[in-house]
Amino acid sequence: MKLRRILCTSFLLAAPLMADIHMLELNDGNRFLVSIAEEEISLSNGWKTFSVLPDALLDVHFDGGLYGTVCDRDGNKSELDFSFINGNHLKVKVLRSSQTFDIPWSEVSAIRKQEAATDEVKEDEEKISYLQHSLEGKYREISEALKNQKEVQQDLLSKMTSLEKEKEALESELAELKHFHSENEEQLSAQVEMLLSEMGSAKMHIENLSGELLLAQSRTDKKEVELQQLQQSLVEAKADAFEAEKLLSGLTSQLEIFVAKHELLANDQAELGSLIRTLKRELDLKEGEIVAFNEKVFELERENKAVQEMLSKSQNELEEKSIQIDGLIQTQENDDAIKKAFQEENAILSDALTRVEVEAGEAFGKVIELKDQLAKAEKKSEDFKKKMDQFFPEYDREKERGQQLQAQLAQLESALRIVEAKENRLTQENQQLLREKENLSRLLEKEQSRLKELRDLASRFSQSLQPQKSTSEGLEKSQLELGADPLIKQHYLPEKLISFKGIHIVAAGENLNNISMKYFNTPHRWSDIYEANQDVITDMNRLQVGTPLVIPNLRN
């Protein structure tokens, strides 16, 4: 089983009405929206057993095992290890259903690692999106700067052209003055000097403009290099965005496949319904035929009974006639007329008896034929019932599968709405980041002016650490000579300072705990950082932004 978060980035349990919703994916691909359904959690560590109600849980988190924070009636908080839970399983409930699943803690731990990897991928996607927006903003800024530089170059070129024209005009005037030199030599000399002075100043102006043009060209080249780098970064960011779009397209195609399956299932359900109605009509017809066959059999049996009674009556009459004839024969043996009458009557009775026997045989044959037809109809009815018995379970399975597909479709639609909401939220966050970027740009000049002061301060800190190191060596030597306890020696900070990782500049929102986590992967080294920086930390609970802190490299 896989347990995927779709609403939060961390695994939390609050009151029952505020329980987190998760996506539970089974090995067969079915997925359900679930929530934690533990009514009472019983824990035992081998020597003590106690129970915890879900509404007392503030949070549940995974870190190689299952841990949680519990709040008692007095408001005291304590952390418990849920690895000792009785039954060693986590009970979850399927939303809008009565189903529950039990998940072993070992699988939950693996699920948490997968969730962390998924969160990292989401963070990378958000970073890529932010980087893409940043690169686009920088690209626009550099494009505007290049446009301004090109306008400055064109302005300088136009100025140089105008100065060249002025130079040519001055040279022509100088030629004219030389032409009239003989007439007014003193005036001409003054004009020549003035023109030479103007030419010199114009030349200096041209040289200054040339230097500015070269400097602008150099800046333009640097901006073009930066633009190429930003374009390359933008291409990479677009490639990452394209991969993300491909992933979203894959999810969309899966959704379309589920929708198509749902439509096919609906068509199959309609066809099955039509087939069931047709089979029911055929079954009704067969039952009507069976009833008609039964009525015919009953009628033929009744006719056969009547024929048998008629045959018995005829035989009785024949015997009576035979007795009468025997009496007549005994009394009137010579009476030929009576014999002839007897023979005629006997022939009539024999023909009647023969016809009755023939009709009885035909009726009996019809009865046998109808019984055969009835047996065949009953066999067909049994075959039809067997087919229906085979059909209904398959229909129930297809119906259940259709309900599952509808539930999956609803889940995908819910996930899609969540993705759209996240996309809108990321768009708003990007706009906010752009505004923050503008604010940071305004603060950049102020921070650059403080950079020199911070460098000087860091240099003074590095120089001040040398006597501390020598002091620690002396203390270590004295402790070894006095036979001091090494456990006491480990808690003395200067002895543990071998070298320094560097200088950390305090940023907004930082404190000693998260700085210790950043450099030592644990928040418990904050006291070492505080002891190494007591001369600059005035309030250990509220660090001043921009303060440089020495990060010690600790032996233990």
N, C-alpha and C positions, 0 to 999 in steps of 0.2 A: 504494500500500500504506500501511496505517496500523499502527504498532507501538505497542501500549498496554501500560503496566505494570499488573500486577494483584497483585504481591506487595510491591514496595518503592516508596518515593517518590523515589528517586534511581537513576540508571543505573550499576550497579557490575558489575565482572567479577572474580571470585575464581578459585580453583583449579577445574579442570574439573568435579569432583564437586559443587562448590558454586555452579555457574553459575546466574545469575538466569533466571527463567522469564518470558516475555513473551507477550502475545496478539497474533498477527499476523492482521490483517484484510485480505483481498484486495478488489479493486474489485467482484467479483461477489458480495460479502457473506459468502463463506466465511471462517471464522476457525480458527486453529490455535494450540496452545501450542508455543512455540519457545524455543530458547536459542542463544547465540552459538556458532558452530561453526568458528571460525578455528583451524586446527591450527597454523599458523605465520604471523605477520604480518610482511610484508616492506615496509620503508619506504625511500624515497629522496627526498632534498631537492635533487637535481640534481647534487650532487658526491660524495655518499656514500650507499651502500646497505648496510643491515644488517637482520637479522631479529630478531623478538621472539617468544618462546613465550608462549602464553596463561597458563601458571602463573606467569609473571613479572609479570603485570599486577596491580596492586593495585586500580586503579579506572579507569574510562573515563567521561568526562563531556562534555557538549555546552555550548558557549558561542559560538554563531556558527560553530563548527567542531568537530572531534572532537579531544579531548586525552585523555591518559592518563598515569598515574604508573607507572613501571617500577622494579622492585627488582632489582639485579644480584646476583651470587653473594656479594659482600662485604657485602651489606645496604645499599648506598647507593641512595638514591631519586633519580630524576630525572623531569622532566616532558617528554613528547614530543608533537609535533603529528602526529596520525594522518591529517591531511589529505593527506599525501604518500604514503599507502599505495598500493602497486602494484595496479593494476586498479581503483582508485577505487570499491570496493564493500565492503559488509559482508555476510559469509556467516552465515546463521542456519540452524538445523536444526529440523525439525518433530519434536516428541517422539512416541515410539512409532511412528515412520515413518522411511523412508530419504530423504524429500524434503528439499531445501534450497532456499533462495531467496537471491538477491543483491539487496541494497538499496543504491542510490547514496547517497553522503554528503549530497547536496543534499536528498534526501527525508528522510534521518535528521534533518537540522537542523530541517526543518519539523515532523517528528514530535515532536522534543524540545520545540518551542514549544507544540505542542498538549498534550503531557504536562504542561508547566508550568501551562498554563491549567486543565487538569483538576485538578492538585494544588491550585491556588488555589480552585477551586470546592469541593473537598473540605474545604480549610481553612475556607472561608466556612461550609460546612454544620456543621463542628465548632464554629465560633464561634457560629453561630445556636443550636445545641443547648446550648452552655454558657451563652449569654445567656438562653435560655429557662429553664434550670434556675435561673440566678441570679435572674431576674425572679420566678419562682415562689416562691423562698425569700424575696425581699424582700416579695412580696405577702403571704406568710404572716406575716412579721414585722410589717408595717404593720397587717394585720388584727388581730393580737394587741394591738398598741399601741392601735389604735382601741377595741378591746374594753375594754382597761384604762382608757382615757380616759373611756369612757362609764360604767364602774363608778365612777370618781372623781367624775364629774359627778353621778351619782345619790346618791353618799355626801354630796357637798356640799349638794345640794338637800334631802336628809333632815335634815342638820344645820341648814340655814337654817330649815326648817319647825319643828324642835324649838326653835330660838332664838326664833322668832316666838311659839310657844306660851308659852315662858318669859316673853317680854315681856308678853304678854296677862295671864299670871298675876300678874306684878309690878304691872301697872297696876291689876288688880282689888284686889290687896292694898293698893296705894296709896290707892285709893278708900275701902277699909274703914278704913285708918288716918286719913284725913281725917274720916271719920264719927265716929271716936272721939277727934278732936283736942281737943275741949273737956275731956275727962276726963283725958287724960294728954298734955299738949302737949309737954313736954320729951322724953318717950320717943318720941312720934310724930315729932318733928323729927329725932331720931337715926335712927329707922327710915327716915324719908324720905330723909335724906342717904345712908344705906347703900343704899337702893333706887336712888337716882339714880346712885350710883357703879357699882352693878352694871349698871344700864341703859347707862351710858356704856361700860363695858368690853364689855358684850354687843354694843353698836353697833359698837365698834371691831373686835370679832371678826367681826361680820357683814360689815363693809367689807373686812376682810382675806380672808374667804372669798369675797366677790364678786370681789376682784382675782384671787385664785387661780382662780376659775371662769372669768373672762374670759381669763386667761392659758392655761388649759387649753383653752378654746374656740378661741383663736388657734392653739394647737399642733395641735388637732384639724383645723382648716381646712387648715393646711399639710400635715398628714399625708394629708388627703383629696385635695389637689392632687397630692401625690407619688403617691398610690395611683392616681389617674386616669392620670398619666403612665406609671406602671408597667403599668397595664392596657392602655394604648395600645401600649406596647412589647411586651407579652405578645401582643396581637392580631397585631402585625406578625410577631413570632417564630413564632406559630402559623400565620400565612399562609405564611411561608417553609417551615415544617415540612410544611404541606399540599402545597406544591409538590414538596418532596422525596418525600413519600409518593406523589404522582401519578407522579413519575419512576420510583419503585420499582414502582408498579402497572403502568406501561407495560412495564417489564422483565419483570414477572411475566406480563403478557398475551402478550408475545413468546415467553416460555418455554412458555406453554400452546399457542400457535400451533405452535411447533416440535414439541411433544408430539403435537398433533393430526395434523400432517403426517406424523410418524413412524408413528402408528397407521394413517393412510390408506395410507402406503407399504407397511406390513406387510400390510394387506388386499389391496392391489394385487399384492404378491408372491404371496400365497396364491392369488388368482384367476389370475395368470399361471401358477403351478405347475399348477393344475387344468387350465387351457387346454392347457398343454404336454403333460400326461398324456393328455388327450383326443385331441390331434393325433397323439401317438405311437400310440395305439390305432388311430385311423383309418389311419395309415400302415401299421401292421402288417396291418390288414384288406385294404388296397389291395395290399400285397405278396402276401398270400395269394391274392387274386383273380387277380393277374397270374400267379402260379405255376399256378393252376387253368386259366387261359386258355392258358398255354403247354402244359400237359398235354393239353388238348382239341385244340389245333392239332396237336400231335404225333400224337395218336390218329387225327385226321381225315386227316392226311397218310399215316399208315400204312394206313388203310382205302382212301384214294385209290390208294395204290400197289398194294394188293391188287386193287382193282377194275381198275386198268390191266393188271395181270398177267392177271387173269381175262379181260379183254377181248382181250388179245393171244392168250391161249390159245384163246379162242373163235374168233377170226379165223383162227388156224392150223388149227383143226379144220374151220372152214368151207371153207378153201381145200383141205384134204385131201379133204373130202367132195365139193367141186366137181370136184376132179381125178378122184375115183372115179366121180362122176356122168358126167363127160365120157367116161371110159373105158367106162362102161356104155352111154352113149348111142352111142358108136362101135360097141360090140359088139352091143348089143341095141336097135337103133333102133325096132323094132316092138313092144317089150315095154311095153304100157301100164301094167301093174302096177308095173313098176320106176319108170316116170315118175311115177306117182301117189305111190309111196312117197317118191321124191325130192322131189316137190313138198311133201308133208307134212313131211318132215324139214327141207327148206329153210325152210318157214314157221315151224317150231318154232325153228330156229336164228335166223331173222330176229327172232322175238319176243324170244328170249333176248338177242340183240344189242341190240335196242331198249331192253329193261329195263336192261341193263348200262349203256348210254349215258345213260339217264335218271338211274339211280343215281349214275353218275359226275358228271353235271351238278349233281345235288343236293349231292353231297359237295363238289364244287368251289365251289358257292355258299356252303355252310357254311364252307368254308375262308376264302373272301373275307370273309364276315361276321365270322368270328372274328378275322381279321387287322385288320379295321376296329375291332372292340372293343378289341383289343390296342393299336392305335395311340392310341385315345381314352384308354385306361387309362394308357399311358405319358405322354401329354400332361398328364393330371390329376396324375400323379406328379411331373412336372417343375414344374407350377404350384405344387403343394404344397411342393416343395423350395424354390422361389423365395420363397414366403410364409414358410417357416421361416427362410430366409437373411435376410429382412427383419425377422423377429420377434426373433431372438436378439440382434442388436446393440441394439435398443431395450430388450430385457430387461436386457442388460448395463448400459446407461446408467441405467435405473431402479434396478438393484441398486447401482451405484456412488453414485447420488444418495442412496439409502437409507443407505449407509454414511456418507456425508458428513453427513446429517442426524443420524445417531446420534452422530457425533463432535461436532457442534455442540451436541447435547443434553448430552453429557458435559461439554463446556466450560462451558455455562451452569450446569449443576449445580455444577461446581467453583467458578465465580464466585459463585454463590449461597451456597455454604458459606463462601467468603472474606468476603462481605458480612455474613453472620451472625456470623462471628468478630469482624469489626470492630465490629459493633453491640455485642457483649458487652464488647469491650475499651473502647469509648466509655462504656458504662454504668459500668464499673469506674472509668474516669478521672473521670467526673462525680461519683461518690461520693467519690473522693479529693479532687477540687476543692472539694466541699462541706466536707470536713474542713479543707482548707487555708484556706477562707474563714473558718471559725470561728477558726483560729489567727491569721489576719490581723486579724480583728476585735479579738482580745485585744491584738495589737500596735499597733492603731490609736491607742489612747490614749497609749501610750508615744511613738509617732512624733509625735503632735500636741504633746506636751510639748517635743519637740526642735525643732519647727518654728520657734519664736521664736528659738532660738539659731542655727539655720541662716540665717534671714533677716538677723539681725545680722551674721553672718559674711559673707554675700553682699554686704551693704552695705559692709563694710570692704574687701572685694576690689574692688568698683567704684571706691571712692575711691583704692585703691592703684594702679589701672591708669592714672590720669591722669599721674603722673610718668613712667611707662614710655612713654606715648605721646609726651610732650615729649622724652624721651631719644632715642627712635627718630628723631624729626624732626631732632634735632641731629646724630645720627650720619649720617643720610642726607645732610644738608647738608655735613658734613665729608668724606664719601666723594666727593661730587660735586666738591668743591673739589680734592681730592687726585687725581681721575681714577681712582678705584678700579674694578676689574672688576665689571660688573653681575652676573655669575654668582656672584661671592662675596657680593655684597649680597643676592641672593635667598635665601641660606641663613641670613641673620641674622634671627631671629624678630621682634624688636621693630620692625624696619623694615617687615615685612609686616603688622603689626597696624594695620589701618585703623579697624575698629570691632569689636565683639564680638557673636557670635550670642546669647550669654546664659550662664546658669549651669546646669551639668548636675550633678545629685545622683547620686552613684555608687550603683547598686543591686547586689543580691547577684548574683554570677556575672559581673559586667562587668569588662572590662580595657580598656587604652588602644586596642587594635586594634579591638574592636567598637564603642567609642565613636567612633573616627575613621570607621569605616564608616557609622555612623548619621548623622553630620553632613556628611561629605565624600564618601560613596559610595566610599571606598577605605581600606584599613587602613594605608596608608603615611604618613598624616598624624599618626600617634601621637606622633612626636618633637616636632611643633609644639605639641600639647596638653601634652606633658610639660614643654617649655621654658616654657610660659606658666604652669605650676602647680608649679614646683620647690619653692616654699616650703611647699606643703601635701602633696606626694607624698613620703612617706618611703621607700617601696619601689615601684618602677615595675612590678614583676611581680605585686604583690598589693595592690590598692587597698582602702582601708578603706570599708566600706559607710556611706553617709551623708555622705561627703566632697563638698563643692561644688567643681566644677572650672570654670574659665573656658574657654569655647569660642571661640577666635579666629576672626575673619572674615578669611581669607587672600586676598591679592591674586592669587596664583598657585596 
